[in-house]
Amino acid sequence: MTERSVELRGCERTRAIVSSIEAASEKDWDTEYLDLILAVRVVDDLDEAIRHIQRHGTGLAEAIVTNDLARARRFAREVDAAAVLVNASTRLVDGSQFGMGAEMGISTSRLHARGPVGVRELTTTKFIVQGDGQVRD
């Protein structure tokens, strides 16, 4: 296995915990790197975390790690994303992982029908994945 390093960027509170990481900029919260880069922000509570996701989330996949079932349920209910994961890796959000076969593409919009529109085309799916630490190799 090839050793790889992950670049971490963090808010001031994160850097107070791990001083060796680079400072995050506002742009970091809106960037999907598609690389081994992770921007970390410490928040005060679940309300602030949900607000952060509402402002900066992609609408594709959001995750929470918690032992508090009430918080997990609230997070799953209030976070607007195609897939919400509790105690599981966002890397599980994939067509083949959900039993759909090969993934043709990704849509984060709620309505993507073209041509005649029936009831099926007016609905959308939100996947909620409940785990206990699952990851994807």
C-alpha positions in Angstrom: 0.0 0.0 0.0 1.3 3.4 -0.9 1.6 5.9 1.9 -0.3 9.1 1.3 -0.6 12.3 3.4 -3.7 14.3 3.9 -3.4 18.1 3.9 -5.5 19.6 6.7 -6.8 23.1 6.9 -8.6 24.5 9.9 -10.3 27.4 11.5 -8.6 29.1 14.4 -10.3 26.8 17.0 -9.1 23.8 15.0 -5.6 25.2 14.8 -5.6 25.7 18.6 -6.1 21.9 18.9 -3.7 20.9 16.0 -1.3 23.8 15.6 0.7 22.2 12.7 -2.1 22.5 10.2 -2.6 25.3 7.6 -5.2 28.1 8.3 -8.5 27.6 6.4 -9.9 30.5 4.3 -13.6 31.2 3.6 -13.1 29.7 0.2 -12.1 26.3 1.8 -15.6 25.8 3.2 -17.1 26.0 -0.4 -14.4 24.0 -2.2 -14.8 20.3 -3.2 -11.2 19.4 -3.6 -11.4 15.9 -5.1 -8.0 15.4 -3.5 -6.5 14.5 -0.1 -7.4 17.9 1.4 -9.7 18.3 4.4 -11.0 21.6 5.8 -11.9 21.2 9.5 -14.1 23.7 11.4 -15.0 23.4 15.1 -18.5 24.6 16.0 -20.3 25.2 19.3 -23.3 23.0 18.8 -25.6 21.1 16.4 -27.4 24.3 15.4 -24.2 25.9 14.2 -23.2 22.7 12.4 -26.5 22.6 10.5 -26.2 26.3 9.6 -22.7 25.7 8.3 -23.9 22.8 6.1 -26.9 24.9 4.9 -24.5 27.6 3.8 -21.6 25.6 2.5 -22.9 22.0 1.8 -23.0 20.5 -1.7 -26.4 18.9 -1.4 -24.9 15.5 -2.1 -23.7 13.9 1.1 -23.4 15.1 4.7 -22.4 13.1 7.8 -22.5 13.3 11.6 -20.6 11.2 14.1 -22.5 11.0 17.4 -23.6 8.7 20.2 -26.7 10.9 20.7 -29.7 9.3 18.9 -31.8 12.5 19.2 -29.1 14.6 17.6 -28.6 12.0 14.9 -32.3 12.0 14.1 -32.5 15.8 14.1 -29.4 16.0 11.8 -31.0 13.5 9.4 -34.3 15.3 9.4 -33.0 18.9 9.0 -30.0 18.5 6.7 -30.9 18.9 3.1 -28.8 16.5 1.1 -29.4 13.5 -1.2 -27.7 11.3 1.4 -27.3 11.9 5.1 -25.1 9.5 7.0 -24.9 8.9 10.7 -21.7 7.3 12.0 -20.7 6.2 8.5 -18.3 7.4 5.8 -19.6 9.7 3.0 -17.6 7.5 0.7 -20.5 5.0 0.9 -22.7 7.4 -1.2 -22.4 5.7 -4.6 -24.9 4.2 -6.9 -23.3 0.7 -6.7 -23.2 0.9 -2.9 -26.9 1.7 -2.9 -27.7 -1.2 -5.2 -28.4 0.9 -8.3 -25.7 -0.6 -10.4 -23.0 1.5 -12.2 -23.3 5.2 -11.4 -24.0 7.2 -14.5 -23.7 10.6 -12.8 -24.6 12.6 -9.7 -27.4 15.1 -9.3 -27.9 17.4 -6.4 -31.0 19.1 -7.8 -34.5 18.1 -6.6 -36.1 18.0 -10.0 -34.2 16.7 -13.0 -36.9 15.4 -15.3 -37.1 16.4 -19.0 -40.0 15.8 -21.2 -43.4 14.5 -19.9 -43.5 14.7 -16.1 -45.6 12.4 -14.0 -45.8 11.8 -10.2 -42.6 9.7 -10.3 -40.6 12.6 -11.9 -41.9 15.0 -9.2 -40.5 13.1 -6.3 -37.0 12.9 -5.0 -35.2 10.5 -2.7 -33.2 11.2 0.4 -31.1 8.3 1.6 -30.4 8.1 5.4 -27.6 5.8 6.3 -27.3 4.7 10.0 -24.0 3.1 10.8 -21.6 2.4 13.6 -18.3 3.5 12.0 -18.5 1.9 8.5 -16.0 3.1 5.9 -15.3 2.1 2.3 -11.9 0.7 1.2 
